[in-house]
Amino acid sequence: MKNILVVILFVLLISIVIPLGISKTYNAIIEDKDIISDIKDMKIEKDMEIQLFDTKTQTVIDVPLEEYIMGVVAAEMPAKFNLEALKAQAVAARTFALYRISKYPNGHPSHPDSGLCNGVHCQAWLSKESLKDTHGKDWMLEYWPKIETSVLSTKGEIVTYNNNLIEPLFHSVSGGMTENSEEYFASRMDYLRSVPSPHEDGAPRLNGQVSLSIEAFINKLENKYPNIHLTEDNIKDKILLVNKSNSGRITQVKIDNEVVSGRDLRELFNLNSTNFKIYVLTDKDEIQIKTVGYGHGVGMSQWGANGMGNNGYTYEDILKHYYTGIDITNIHEK
């Protein structure tokens, strides 16, 4: 019937979880588990500075660690969020920075002069001066003291698993359940397990939609996958769901004779997440792809962290909820 909304993704054929072995959220590494030495072997001074590759000037700058963490928290999480959520972000940001520095002591291949950069390739960072220019004096007066508190009250704290630094991935909003690391990336990490994330009300990107003509939809697919042959007449029969993860995200879709990952479709159509459904509206000559959540879904949900803080949970509760089996360690007391 021409006027009925037809859901393409309709049959779950297989339901499996496969540990395959291989962040900002799109550029997470998830590589070898034993990259970082035991935390007790790390040499970290209380007032240490880090070398940060500035993607704008293409130079390396020296920034005190805790000052750097303030700039990350301000750039990566809304300052209006609950203080406990900001603290959780601060600990995660500090952990990530030391993880990258330890993993790439001689520089990262993408920025050889330093293991850490200020772009989303690593984690976003803005200096205090840049924040003032971006947000204005009133924002600084209202929110900068809160950001300072979130960082200084957790000074030196990091997240470890079996005494090793973790790669603390995070994303904006999960849509109710986070994802196992191996479902989106290639490595299973025992601290990045799927967990409920029920406190995400109010997230502006909890639900999203991409709309395009049937012809444009087909052209995008056929340009990317030349062996696919779709028409308006056969499209409903040529796209089948192969596999979902336990969190409800799409992991594999069969399109004609090609099996495509949910991650690849997300990137191809610029979707908010891999938790999506595809609809065909034949009477409108339109494809609608509706999404739930924003980001890869692995690790800490920022909106979930904010909701937990608003419901009385501490930053330690938040971190231990989203990162399974971890410890919170102070690098100055190790």
Phi and psi restraints in degrees (value plus and minus 20) as a CYANA .aco file:
   2 LYS   PHI     -86.2   -46.2
   2 LYS   PSI     -50.3   -10.3
   3 ASN   PHI    -114.5   -74.5
   3 ASN   PSI     -13.8    26.2
   4 ILE   PHI    -114.0   -74.0
   4 ILE   PSI     115.6   155.6
   5 LEU   PHI     -89.3   -49.3
   5 LEU   PSI     103.3   143.3
   6 VAL   PHI    -126.4   -86.4
   6 VAL   PSI     102.7   142.7
   7 VAL   PHI    -107.8   -67.8
   7 VAL   PSI      99.6   139.6
   8 ILE   PHI     -93.8   -53.8
   8 ILE   PSI     -68.3   -28.3
   9 LEU   PHI     -99.7   -59.7
   9 LEU   PSI      80.0   120.0
  10 PHE   PHI    -150.3  -110.3
  10 PHE   PSI     -36.0     4.0
  11 VAL   PHI    -147.0  -107.0
  11 VAL   PSI     101.4   141.4
  12 LEU   PHI    -107.2   -67.2
  12 LEU   PSI      88.8   128.8
  13 LEU   PHI    -106.8   -66.8
  13 LEU   PSI     -57.3   -17.3
  14 ILE   PHI    -155.6  -115.6
  14 ILE   PSI     122.2   162.2
  15 SER   PHI    -151.5  -111.5
  15 SER   PSI      79.3   119.3
  16 ILE   PHI    -158.3  -118.3
  16 ILE   PSI     136.3   176.3
  17 VAL   PHI    -143.5  -103.5
  17 VAL   PSI      98.8   138.8
  18 ILE   PHI    -138.4   -98.4
  18 ILE   PSI      92.5   132.5
  19 PRO   PHI     -89.2   -49.2
  19 PRO   PSI      91.2   131.2
  20 LEU   PHI    -112.8   -72.8
  20 LEU   PSI     -44.2    -4.2
  21 GLY   PHI      60.8   100.8
  21 GLY   PSI      38.7    78.7
  25 THR   PHI     -62.8   -22.8
  25 THR   PSI     -57.3   -17.3
  26 TYR   PHI     -96.4   -56.4
  26 TYR   PSI     -36.7     3.3
  27 ASN   PHI    -133.7   -93.7
  27 ASN   PSI       2.6    42.6
  28 ALA   PHI     -81.5   -41.5
  28 ALA   PSI     128.1   168.1
  29 ILE   PHI    -111.1   -71.1
  29 ILE   PSI     -76.1   -36.1
  30 ILE   PHI      28.1    68.1
  30 ILE   PSI      54.3    94.3
  31 GLU   PHI    -135.6   -95.6
  31 GLU   PSI    -157.9  -117.9
  32 ASP   PHI     -83.4   -43.4
  32 ASP   PSI     123.3   163.3
  33 LYS   PHI     -94.0   -54.0
  33 LYS   PSI     -47.2    -7.2
  34 ASP   PHI    -127.0   -87.0
  34 ASP   PSI       7.0    47.0
  35 ILE   PHI     -82.6   -42.6
  35 ILE   PSI     -65.9   -25.9
  36 ILE   PHI    -110.7   -70.7
  36 ILE   PSI     113.5   153.5
  37 SER   PHI     -90.6   -50.6
  37 SER   PSI     147.1   187.1
  38 ASP   PHI     -72.7   -32.7
  38 ASP   PSI     120.1   160.1
  39 ILE   PHI     -78.4   -38.4
  39 ILE   PSI     -49.6    -9.6
  40 LYS   PHI     -88.2   -48.2
  40 LYS   PSI     -37.2     2.8
  41 ASP   PHI    -109.5   -69.5
  41 ASP   PSI     -26.6    13.4
  42 MET   PHI     -96.8   -56.8
  42 MET   PSI     120.5   160.5
  43 LYS   PHI    -123.5   -83.5
  43 LYS   PSI      85.9   125.9
  44 ILE   PHI    -151.4  -111.4
  44 ILE   PSI     101.3   141.3
  45 GLU   PHI    -108.1   -68.1
  45 GLU   PSI     134.7   174.7
  46 LYS   PHI     -83.1   -43.1
  46 LYS   PSI     -55.4   -15.4
  47 ASP   PHI    -132.7   -92.7
  47 ASP   PSI      18.1    58.1
  48 MET   PHI     -83.7   -43.7
  48 MET   PSI     130.6   170.6
  49 GLU   PHI    -129.1   -89.1
  49 GLU   PSI     131.9   171.9
  50 ILE   PHI    -134.2   -94.2
  50 ILE   PSI     135.3   175.3
  51 GLN   PHI    -117.9   -77.9
  51 GLN   PSI     101.3   141.3
  52 LEU   PHI    -139.1   -99.1
  52 LEU   PSI     106.2   146.2
  53 PHE   PHI    -101.2   -61.2
  53 PHE   PSI      99.4   139.4
  54 ASP   PHI    -106.3   -66.3
  54 ASP   PSI      92.9   132.9
  55 THR   PHI     -88.7   -48.7
  55 THR   PSI     -40.1    -0.1
  56 LYS   PHI    -100.4   -60.4
  56 LYS   PSI     -67.6   -27.6
  57 THR   PHI    -112.4   -72.4
  57 THR   PSI     -30.7     9.3
  58 GLN   PHI      39.9    79.9
  58 GLN   PSI      15.1    55.1
  59 THR   PHI    -148.5  -108.5
  59 THR   PSI     144.8   184.8
  60 VAL   PHI    -119.7   -79.7
  60 VAL   PSI     111.7   151.7
  61 ILE   PHI    -140.3  -100.3
  61 ILE   PSI     130.4   170.4
  62 ASP   PHI    -115.5   -75.5
  62 ASP   PSI     106.5   146.5
  63 VAL   PHI    -153.4  -113.4
  63 VAL   PSI     110.7   150.7
  64 PRO   PHI     -75.8   -35.8
  64 PRO   PSI     118.4   158.4
  65 LEU   PHI     -73.4   -33.4
  65 LEU   PSI     -71.5   -31.5
  66 GLU   PHI     -90.0   -50.0
  66 GLU   PSI     -50.7   -10.7
  67 GLU   PHI     -86.1   -46.1
  67 GLU   PSI     -59.6   -19.6
  68 TYR   PHI     -81.0   -41.0
  68 TYR   PSI     -63.9   -23.9
  69 ILE   PHI     -81.7   -41.7
  69 ILE   PSI     -57.9   -17.9
  70 MET   PHI     -79.4   -39.4
  70 MET   PSI     -63.5   -23.5
  71 GLY   PHI     -86.7   -46.7
  71 GLY   PSI     -51.3   -11.3
  72 VAL   PHI     -91.4   -51.4
  72 VAL   PSI     -67.2   -27.2
  73 VAL   PHI     -78.2   -38.2
  73 VAL   PSI     -63.7   -23.7
  74 ALA   PHI     -85.3   -45.3
  74 ALA   PSI     -52.8   -12.8
  75 ALA   PHI    -105.5   -65.5
  75 ALA   PSI     -48.7    -8.7
  76 GLU   PHI    -119.2   -79.2
  76 GLU   PSI     -40.5    -0.5
  77 MET   PHI    -156.5  -116.5
  77 MET   PSI     118.8   158.8
  78 PRO   PHI     -77.6   -37.6
  78 PRO   PSI     109.3   149.3
  79 ALA   PHI     -86.2   -46.2
  79 ALA   PSI     -37.7     2.3
  80 LYS   PHI     -95.3   -55.3
  80 LYS   PSI     -29.9    10.1
  81 PHE   PHI     -83.0   -43.0
  81 PHE   PSI     141.5   181.5
  82 ASN   PHI     -76.2   -36.2
  82 ASN   PSI     122.9   162.9
  83 LEU   PHI     -78.0   -38.0
  83 LEU   PSI     -56.8   -16.8
  84 GLU   PHI     -86.0   -46.0
  84 GLU   PSI     -54.1   -14.1
  85 ALA   PHI     -87.3   -47.3
  85 ALA   PSI     -60.8   -20.8
  86 LEU   PHI     -84.3   -44.3
  86 LEU   PSI     -57.7   -17.7
  87 LYS   PHI     -83.5   -43.5
  87 LYS   PSI     -63.8   -23.8
  88 ALA   PHI     -80.6   -40.6
  88 ALA   PSI     -60.6   -20.6
  89 GLN   PHI     -85.3   -45.3
  89 GLN   PSI     -57.4   -17.4
  90 ALA   PHI     -83.4   -43.4
  90 ALA   PSI     -64.4   -24.4
  91 VAL   PHI     -86.2   -46.2
  91 VAL   PSI     -61.0   -21.0
  92 ALA   PHI     -83.7   -43.7
  92 ALA   PSI     -62.9   -22.9
  93 ALA   PHI     -84.5   -44.5
  93 ALA   PSI     -60.8   -20.8
  94 ARG   PHI     -85.0   -45.0
  94 ARG   PSI     -61.9   -21.9
  95 THR   PHI     -81.8   -41.8
  95 THR   PSI     -65.5   -25.5
  96 PHE   PHI     -83.1   -43.1
  96 PHE   PSI     -62.1   -22.1
  97 ALA   PHI     -81.1   -41.1
  97 ALA   PSI     -67.0   -27.0
  98 LEU   PHI     -90.0   -50.0
  98 LEU   PSI     -51.9   -11.9
  99 TYR   PHI     -80.2   -40.2
  99 TYR   PSI     -69.0   -29.0
 100 ARG   PHI     -87.4   -47.4
 100 ARG   PSI     -61.1   -21.1
 101 ILE   PHI     -83.1   -43.1
 101 ILE   PSI     -60.5   -20.5
 102 SER   PHI     -91.4   -51.4
 102 SER   PSI     -56.4   -16.4
 103 LYS   PHI     -93.6   -53.6
 103 LYS   PSI     -55.2   -15.2
 104 TYR   PHI    -142.8  -102.8
 104 TYR   PSI      45.8    85.8
 105 PRO   PHI     -84.9   -44.9
 105 PRO   PSI     -42.5    -2.5
 106 ASN   PHI    -126.5   -86.5
 106 ASN   PSI      -3.9    36.1
 107 GLY   PHI      82.7   122.7
 107 GLY   PSI     130.0   170.0
 108 HIS   PHI    -107.1   -67.1
 108 HIS   PSI     127.4   167.4
 109 PRO   PHI     -74.4   -34.4
 109 PRO   PSI     -51.3   -11.3
 110 SER   PHI    -100.9   -60.9
 110 SER   PSI     -40.1    -0.1
 111 HIS   PHI    -168.8  -128.8
 111 HIS   PSI      63.8   103.8
 112 PRO   PHI     -81.1   -41.1
 112 PRO   PSI     -38.3     1.7
 113 ASP   PHI    -103.5   -63.5
 113 ASP   PSI     -28.4    11.6
 114 SER   PHI    -178.7  -138.7
 114 SER   PSI     131.0   171.0
 115 GLY   PHI    -102.0   -62.0
 115 GLY   PSI     -26.4    13.6
 116 LEU   PHI    -155.9  -115.9
 116 LEU   PSI     116.2   156.2
 117 CYS   PHI    -144.0  -104.0
 117 CYS   PSI     152.8   192.8
 118 ASN   PHI    -120.6   -80.6
 118 ASN   PSI      -4.9    35.1
 119 GLY   PHI    -124.7   -84.7
 119 GLY   PSI     158.6   198.6
 120 VAL   PHI     -88.5   -48.5
 120 VAL   PSI     -31.5     8.5
 121 HIS   PHI     -78.0   -38.0
 121 HIS   PSI     -55.0   -15.0
 122 CYS   PHI    -129.7   -89.7
 122 CYS   PSI    -111.0   -71.0
 123 GLN   PHI    -169.6  -129.6
 123 GLN   PSI     123.7   163.7
 124 ALA   PHI     -83.5   -43.5
 124 ALA   PSI     125.6   165.6
 125 TRP   PHI    -166.4  -126.4
 125 TRP   PSI     118.1   158.1
 126 LEU   PHI    -150.6  -110.6
 126 LEU   PSI     115.9   155.9
 127 SER   PHI     -90.3   -50.3
 127 SER   PSI     145.5   185.5
 128 LYS   PHI     -81.5   -41.5
 128 LYS   PSI     -57.9   -17.9
 129 GLU   PHI     -86.2   -46.2
 129 GLU   PSI     -61.1   -21.1
 130 SER   PHI     -85.3   -45.3
 130 SER   PSI     -59.1   -19.1
 131 LEU   PHI     -83.7   -43.7
 131 LEU   PSI     -60.1   -20.1
 132 LYS   PHI     -83.8   -43.8
 132 LYS   PSI     -61.1   -21.1
 133 ASP   PHI     -87.3   -47.3
 133 ASP   PSI     -56.8   -16.8
 134 THR   PHI     -96.2   -56.2
 134 THR   PSI     -65.7   -25.7
 135 HIS   PHI    -123.1   -83.1
 135 HIS   PSI     -43.0    -3.0
 136 GLY   PHI      75.0   115.0
 136 GLY   PSI     148.7   188.7
 137 LYS   PHI     -84.3   -44.3
 137 LYS   PSI     -60.4   -20.4
 138 ASP   PHI     -83.4   -43.4
 138 ASP   PSI     -61.2   -21.2
 139 TRP   PHI     -81.6   -41.6
 139 TRP   PSI     -64.4   -24.4
 140 MET   PHI     -81.4   -41.4
 140 MET   PSI     -62.1   -22.1
 141 LEU   PHI     -85.2   -45.2
 141 LEU   PSI     -56.3   -16.3
 142 GLU   PHI    -101.7   -61.7
 142 GLU   PSI     -60.7   -20.7
 143 TYR   PHI    -130.3   -90.3
 143 TYR   PSI     -45.9    -5.9
 144 TRP   PHI     -81.0   -41.0
 144 TRP   PSI     -62.1   -22.1
 145 PRO   PHI     -78.7   -38.7
 145 PRO   PSI     -54.8   -14.8
 146 LYS   PHI     -86.8   -46.8
 146 LYS   PSI     -61.7   -21.7
 147 ILE   PHI     -86.0   -46.0
 147 ILE   PSI     -63.6   -23.6
 148 GLU   PHI     -77.3   -37.3
 148 GLU   PSI     -64.2   -24.2
 149 THR   PHI     -81.1   -41.1
 149 THR   PSI     -63.0   -23.0
 150 SER   PHI     -81.7   -41.7
 150 SER   PSI     -53.5   -13.5
 151 VAL   PHI    -105.2   -65.2
 151 VAL   PSI     -68.6   -28.6
 152 LEU   PHI     -90.2   -50.2
 152 LEU   PSI     -49.9    -9.9
 153 SER   PHI     -93.9   -53.9
 153 SER   PSI     -33.4     6.6
 154 THR   PHI    -138.0   -98.0
 154 THR   PSI      -0.4    39.6
 155 LYS   PHI     -70.9   -30.9
 155 LYS   PSI     107.6   147.6
 156 GLY   PHI      63.4   103.4
 156 GLY   PSI     -25.9    14.1
 157 GLU   PHI    -103.1   -63.1
 157 GLU   PSI     117.1   157.1
 158 ILE   PHI    -156.7  -116.7
 158 ILE   PSI     148.1   188.1
 159 VAL   PHI    -126.1   -86.1
 159 VAL   PSI     108.7   148.7
 160 THR   PHI    -146.2  -106.2
 160 THR   PSI     136.1   176.1
 161 TYR   PHI    -154.4  -114.4
 161 TYR   PSI      98.8   138.8
 162 ASN   PHI      34.1    74.1
 162 ASN   PSI      21.9    61.9
 163 ASN   PHI      49.1    89.1
 163 ASN   PSI      -9.5    30.5
 164 ASN   PHI    -132.7   -92.7
 164 ASN   PSI     126.2   166.2
 165 LEU   PHI     -79.3   -39.3
 165 LEU   PSI     120.0   160.0
 166 ILE   PHI    -116.6   -76.6
 166 ILE   PSI     146.7   186.7
 167 GLU   PHI    -117.1   -77.1
 167 GLU   PSI      78.7   118.7
 168 PRO   PHI    -103.4   -63.4
 168 PRO   PSI      62.2   102.2
 169 LEU   PHI     -88.7   -48.7
 169 LEU   PSI     132.1   172.1
 170 PHE   PHI    -169.7  -129.7
 170 PHE   PSI     144.1   184.1
 171 HIS   PHI    -170.6  -130.6
 171 HIS   PSI     152.9   192.9
 172 SER   PHI     -90.8   -50.8
 172 SER   PSI     -80.4   -40.4
 173 VAL   PHI    -170.4  -130.4
 173 VAL   PSI     114.5   154.5
 174 SER   PHI    -108.2   -68.2
 174 SER   PSI     -45.0    -5.0
 175 GLY   PHI      66.0   106.0
 175 GLY   PSI       1.2    41.2
 176 GLY   PHI      90.9   130.9
 176 GLY   PSI     -38.0     2.0
 177 MET   PHI    -175.7  -135.7
 177 MET   PSI     109.6   149.6
 178 THR   PHI    -100.8   -60.8
 178 THR   PSI     155.6   195.6
 179 GLU   PHI    -134.3   -94.3
 179 GLU   PSI     124.9   164.9
 180 ASN   PHI     -84.6   -44.6
 180 ASN   PSI     122.3   162.3
 181 SER   PHI     -78.6   -38.6
 181 SER   PSI     -58.9   -18.9
 182 GLU   PHI     -93.7   -53.7
 182 GLU   PSI     -30.6     9.4
 183 GLU   PHI     -99.9   -59.9
 183 GLU   PSI     -42.0    -2.0
 184 TYR   PHI    -134.5   -94.5
 184 TYR   PSI     -64.7   -24.7
 185 PHE   PHI    -118.2   -78.2
 185 PHE   PSI    -191.6  -151.6
 186 ALA   PHI    -120.6   -80.6
 186 ALA   PSI     -33.6     6.4
 187 SER   PHI    -125.4   -85.4
 187 SER   PSI     120.5   160.5
 188 ARG   PHI    -104.2   -64.2
 188 ARG   PSI     103.5   143.5
 189 MET   PHI    -136.9   -96.9
 189 MET   PSI     104.6   144.6
 190 ASP   PHI     -85.3   -45.3
 190 ASP   PSI     -40.8    -0.8
 191 TYR   PHI    -111.0   -71.0
 191 TYR   PSI     -25.2    14.8
 192 LEU   PHI    -131.6   -91.6
 192 LEU   PSI      53.0    93.0
 193 ARG   PHI    -124.2   -84.2
 193 ARG   PSI     134.0   174.0
 194 SER   PHI     -88.6   -48.6
 194 SER   PSI     109.0   149.0
 195 VAL   PHI    -157.8  -117.8
 195 VAL   PSI     134.9   174.9
 196 PRO   PHI     -82.6   -42.6
 196 PRO   PSI     128.6   168.6
 197 SER   PHI    -158.4  -118.4
 197 SER   PSI      56.3    96.3
 198 PRO   PHI    -104.3   -64.3
 198 PRO   PSI     -30.5     9.5
 199 HIS   PHI    -123.6   -83.6
 199 HIS   PSI      35.6    75.6
 200 GLU   PHI    -134.5   -94.5
 200 GLU   PSI      -4.7    35.3
 201 ASP   PHI     -79.3   -39.3
 201 ASP   PSI     120.0   160.0
 202 GLY   PHI      74.2   114.2
 202 GLY   PSI     -27.4    12.6
 203 ALA   PHI     -86.7   -46.7
 203 ALA   PSI     103.2   143.2
 204 PRO   PHI     -87.2   -47.2
 204 PRO   PSI     -41.8    -1.8
 205 ARG   PHI    -131.6   -91.6
 205 ARG   PSI       4.7    44.7
 206 LEU   PHI     -81.0   -41.0
 206 LEU   PSI     -59.3   -19.3
 207 ASN   PHI    -144.4  -104.4
 207 ASN   PSI     118.1   158.1
 208 GLY   PHI    -162.3  -122.3
 208 GLY   PSI     150.0   190.0
 209 GLN   PHI    -172.8  -132.8
 209 GLN   PSI     118.0   158.0
 210 VAL   PHI    -138.2   -98.2
 210 VAL   PSI     109.9   149.9
 211 SER   PHI    -142.7  -102.7
 211 SER   PSI     119.2   159.2
 212 LEU   PHI    -177.4  -137.4
 212 LEU   PSI     142.7   182.7
 213 SER   PHI     -88.1   -48.1
 213 SER   PSI     137.5   177.5
 214 ILE   PHI     -79.7   -39.7
 214 ILE   PSI     -61.0   -21.0
 215 GLU   PHI     -81.8   -41.8
 215 GLU   PSI     -63.8   -23.8
 216 ALA   PHI     -85.9   -45.9
 216 ALA   PSI     -57.8   -17.8
 217 PHE   PHI     -81.5   -41.5
 217 PHE   PSI     -67.8   -27.8
 218 ILE   PHI     -84.3   -44.3
 218 ILE   PSI     -62.9   -22.9
 219 ASN   PHI     -81.1   -41.1
 219 ASN   PSI     -61.9   -21.9
 220 LYS   PHI     -80.5   -40.5
 220 LYS   PSI     -65.1   -25.1
 221 LEU   PHI     -85.9   -45.9
 221 LEU   PSI     -65.7   -25.7
 222 GLU   PHI     -90.5   -50.5
 222 GLU   PSI     -48.9    -8.9
 223 ASN   PHI     -89.3   -49.3
 223 ASN   PSI     -55.1   -15.1
 224 LYS   PHI    -100.5   -60.5
 224 LYS   PSI     -59.0   -19.0
 225 TYR   PHI    -145.2  -105.2
 225 TYR   PSI      70.7   110.7
 226 PRO   PHI     -81.0   -41.0
 226 PRO   PSI     -41.7    -1.7
 227 ASN   PHI    -101.6   -61.6
 227 ASN   PSI     -25.9    14.1
 228 ILE   PHI    -104.5   -64.5
 228 ILE   PSI     116.3   156.3
 229 HIS   PHI    -152.5  -112.5
 229 HIS   PSI      86.8   126.8
 230 LEU   PHI    -140.0  -100.0
 230 LEU   PSI     130.6   170.6
 231 THR   PHI    -155.4  -115.4
 231 THR   PSI     147.7   187.7
 232 GLU   PHI     -81.7   -41.7
 232 GLU   PSI     -50.0   -10.0
 233 ASP   PHI     -97.2   -57.2
 233 ASP   PSI     -52.0   -12.0
 234 ASN   PHI    -125.7   -85.7
 234 ASN   PSI     -22.2    17.8
 235 ILE   PHI     -80.2   -40.2
 235 ILE   PSI     -53.9   -13.9
 236 LYS   PHI     -87.3   -47.3
 236 LYS   PSI     -47.9    -7.9
 237 ASP   PHI    -115.6   -75.6
 237 ASP   PSI     -32.5     7.5
 238 LYS   PHI    -119.5   -79.5
 238 LYS   PSI     -23.6    16.4
 239 ILE   PHI    -140.2  -100.2
 239 ILE   PSI      95.1   135.1
 240 LEU   PHI    -150.0  -110.0
 240 LEU   PSI     118.9   158.9
 241 LEU   PHI     -92.3   -52.3
 241 LEU   PSI     108.8   148.8
 242 VAL   PHI    -119.7   -79.7
 242 VAL   PSI     -65.2   -25.2
 243 ASN   PHI    -173.5  -133.5
 243 ASN   PSI     119.5   159.5
 244 LYS   PHI    -137.4   -97.4
 244 LYS   PSI     133.3   173.3
 245 SER   PHI    -100.1   -60.1
 245 SER   PSI     150.4   190.4
 246 ASN   PHI     -84.5   -44.5
 246 ASN   PSI     -40.4    -0.4
 247 SER   PHI    -105.4   -65.4
 247 SER   PSI     -24.0    16.0
 248 GLY   PHI      77.6   117.6
 248 GLY   PSI     -19.7    20.3
 249 ARG   PHI    -102.3   -62.3
 249 ARG   PSI     130.6   170.6
 250 ILE   PHI     -99.1   -59.1
 250 ILE   PSI     104.9   144.9
 251 THR   PHI    -124.5   -84.5
 251 THR   PSI     -55.1   -15.1
 252 GLN   PHI    -165.2  -125.2
 252 GLN   PSI     119.0   159.0
 253 VAL   PHI    -152.1  -112.1
 253 VAL   PSI     116.0   156.0
 254 LYS   PHI    -115.5   -75.5
 254 LYS   PSI     101.2   141.2
 255 ILE   PHI    -137.4   -97.4
 255 ILE   PSI      89.0   129.0
 256 ASP   PHI      36.4    76.4
 256 ASP   PSI    -132.9   -92.9
 257 ASN   PHI    -128.1   -88.1
 257 ASN   PSI      -2.7    37.3
 258 GLU   PHI    -139.4   -99.4
 258 GLU   PSI     112.1   152.1
 259 VAL   PHI    -116.0   -76.0
 259 VAL   PSI     102.0   142.0
 260 VAL   PHI    -138.8   -98.8
 260 VAL   PSI     119.9   159.9
 261 SER   PHI     -96.5   -56.5
 261 SER   PSI     132.0   172.0
 262 GLY   PHI     -81.5   -41.5
 262 GLY   PSI     -55.5   -15.5
 263 ARG   PHI     -82.5   -42.5
 263 ARG   PSI     -62.4   -22.4
 264 ASP   PHI     -85.3   -45.3
 264 ASP   PSI     -58.4   -18.4
 265 LEU   PHI     -88.1   -48.1
 265 LEU   PSI     -57.5   -17.5
 266 ARG   PHI     -79.2   -39.2
 266 ARG   PSI     -65.3   -25.3
 267 GLU   PHI     -89.8   -49.8
 267 GLU   PSI     -57.1   -17.1
 268 LEU   PHI     -85.0   -45.0
 268 LEU   PSI     -61.5   -21.5
 269 PHE   PHI    -124.4   -84.4
 269 PHE   PSI      -9.9    30.1
 270 ASN   PHI      34.9    74.9
 270 ASN   PSI      30.1    70.1
 271 LEU   PHI    -104.2   -64.2
 271 LEU   PSI     134.5   174.5
 272 ASN   PHI     -87.5   -47.5
 272 ASN   PSI     -50.3   -10.3
 273 SER   PHI    -179.2  -139.2
 273 SER   PSI     157.3   197.3
 274 THR   PHI    -112.5   -72.5
 274 THR   PSI     -16.2    23.8
 275 ASN   PHI    -111.2   -71.2
 275 ASN   PSI      67.8   107.8
 276 PHE   PHI    -160.2  -120.2
 276 PHE   PSI     141.8   181.8
 277 LYS   PHI    -152.6  -112.6
 277 LYS   PSI     123.1   163.1
 278 ILE   PHI    -128.4   -88.4
 278 ILE   PSI     109.5   149.5
 279 TYR   PHI    -139.6   -99.6
 279 TYR   PSI     123.4   163.4
 280 VAL   PHI    -130.9   -90.9
 280 VAL   PSI     103.0   143.0
 281 LEU   PHI    -129.7   -89.7
 281 LEU   PSI      70.4   110.4
 282 THR   PHI     -85.2   -45.2
 282 THR   PSI     -53.2   -13.2
 283 ASP   PHI     -90.4   -50.4
 283 ASP   PSI     -39.9     0.1
 284 LYS   PHI    -127.0   -87.0
 284 LYS   PSI     -19.6    20.4
 285 ASP   PHI      30.3    70.3
 285 ASP   PSI      32.0    72.0
 286 GLU   PHI    -160.4  -120.4
 286 GLU   PSI     123.4   163.4
 287 ILE   PHI    -126.6   -86.6
 287 ILE   PSI     111.6   151.6
 288 GLN   PHI    -137.8   -97.8
 288 GLN   PSI     109.9   149.9
 289 ILE   PHI    -136.7   -96.7
 289 ILE   PSI      93.3   133.3
 290 LYS   PHI    -123.3   -83.3
 290 LYS   PSI     113.5   153.5
 291 THR   PHI    -138.8   -98.8
 291 THR   PSI     136.2   176.2
 292 VAL   PHI    -145.5  -105.5
 292 VAL   PSI     108.9   148.9
 293 GLY   PHI      70.5   110.5
 293 GLY   PSI     149.8   189.8
 294 TYR   PHI    -164.7  -124.7
 294 TYR   PSI      97.8   137.8
 295 GLY   PHI      92.2   132.2
 295 GLY   PSI    -199.6  -159.6
 296 HIS   PHI     -92.7   -52.7
 296 HIS   PSI     -39.7     0.3
 297 GLY   PHI      67.7   107.7
 297 GLY   PSI     -19.9    20.1
 298 VAL   PHI    -114.9   -74.9
 298 VAL   PSI     116.0   156.0
 299 GLY   PHI      65.0   105.0
 299 GLY   PSI    -162.9  -122.9
 300 MET   PHI    -102.3   -62.3
 300 MET   PSI     108.4   148.4
 301 SER   PHI    -102.3   -62.3
 301 SER   PSI     101.2   141.2
 302 GLN   PHI     -86.6   -46.6
 302 GLN   PSI     -62.1   -22.1
 303 TRP   PHI     -89.5   -49.5
 303 TRP   PSI     -52.7   -12.7
 304 GLY   PHI     -85.7   -45.7
 304 GLY   PSI     -59.2   -19.2
 305 ALA   PHI     -82.9   -42.9
 305 ALA   PSI     -62.2   -22.2
 306 ASN   PHI     -81.9   -41.9
 306 ASN   PSI     -63.4   -23.4
 307 GLY   PHI     -83.9   -43.9
 307 GLY   PSI     -59.8   -19.8
 308 MET   PHI     -83.5   -43.5
 308 MET   PSI     -62.3   -22.3
 309 GLY   PHI     -80.6   -40.6
 309 GLY   PSI     -61.7   -21.7
 310 ASN   PHI     -86.6   -46.6
 310 ASN   PSI     -41.0    -1.0
 311 ASN   PHI    -120.1   -80.1
 311 ASN   PSI      -2.8    37.2
 312 GLY   PHI      74.5   114.5
 312 GLY   PSI     -16.0    24.0
 313 TYR   PHI    -101.8   -61.8
 313 TYR   PSI     128.9   168.9
 314 THR   PHI    -108.4   -68.4
 314 THR   PSI     149.7   189.7
 315 TYR   PHI     -84.3   -44.3
 315 TYR   PSI     -52.3   -12.3
 316 GLU   PHI     -84.2   -44.2
 316 GLU   PSI     -61.5   -21.5
 317 ASP   PHI     -79.1   -39.1
 317 ASP   PSI     -64.3   -24.3
 318 ILE   PHI     -82.1   -42.1
 318 ILE   PSI     -69.6   -29.6
 319 LEU   PHI     -83.6   -43.6
 319 LEU   PSI     -61.8   -21.8
 320 LYS   PHI     -93.8   -53.8
 320 LYS   PSI     -39.4     0.6
 321 HIS   PHI     -96.8   -56.8
 321 HIS   PSI     -67.1   -27.1
 322 TYR   PHI    -104.7   -64.7
 322 TYR   PSI     -43.0    -3.0
 323 TYR   PHI    -136.5   -96.5
 323 TYR   PSI      88.4   128.4
 324 THR   PHI     -93.3   -53.3
 324 THR   PSI     111.0   151.0
 325 GLY   PHI      51.2    91.2
 325 GLY   PSI       2.0    42.0
 326 ILE   PHI    -112.6   -72.6
 326 ILE   PSI     147.8   187.8
 327 ASP   PHI    -141.4  -101.4
 327 ASP   PSI     132.5   172.5
 328 ILE   PHI    -126.3   -86.3
 328 ILE   PSI      98.1   138.1
 329 THR   PHI    -139.7   -99.7
 329 THR   PSI     123.4   163.4
 330 ASN   PHI    -117.1   -77.1
 330 ASN   PSI     100.8   140.8
 331 ILE   PHI     -85.5   -45.5
 331 ILE   PSI     -38.0     2.0
 332 HIS   PHI    -110.8   -70.8
 332 HIS   PSI     -25.4    14.6
 333 GLU   PHI    -142.1  -102.1
 333 GLU   PSI     -10.3    29.7
